[in-house]
Amino acid sequence: MSAHCQLTGARPVFGKKVSHSHRRTSRRFDPNIQTRRYWLPGEGRYVRLRLSARAVKTVDISGVEAVVARIRARGERV
């Protein structure tokens, strides 16, 4: 699976690694993706979400029901 967050849509970005001699080589900045399992009381089941660390904090604040609704509104399956 690709390294992208289901809630925020954070994806890898690309840049350059700069050595001490100032040579530049390509590198990739990956988001901090975590797999979390949440209980969805409205459906009586668990859902497994691939979220960035920032999105995990958003779920703690907004609640899992609101977050799942926002993901489904985008057309993604949960």
C-alpha positions, 0 to 999 in steps of 0.5 A: 500500500502507498504511504498516504493518509486516509484522512489528511491525504498526506503523501510522500514529497521528494527533495534532495539530500545534501552531503557535506561536500554539497553534492545533491542526491534525490530523497523521499520524505515519507509521512509518519503513517500509522495503522490504527484500529478504532471501534465504530459504535454506530456500526458495531464494528472495528475499522482499521485506518491508515493515518498520519500522526497528525490525523491520529490527534485529529481523531482524538479531538473530533471523534471517530464517527465524524472522521469516518464520515469525512473519509466516506464523503471523499468517496473512500471505502472504510 
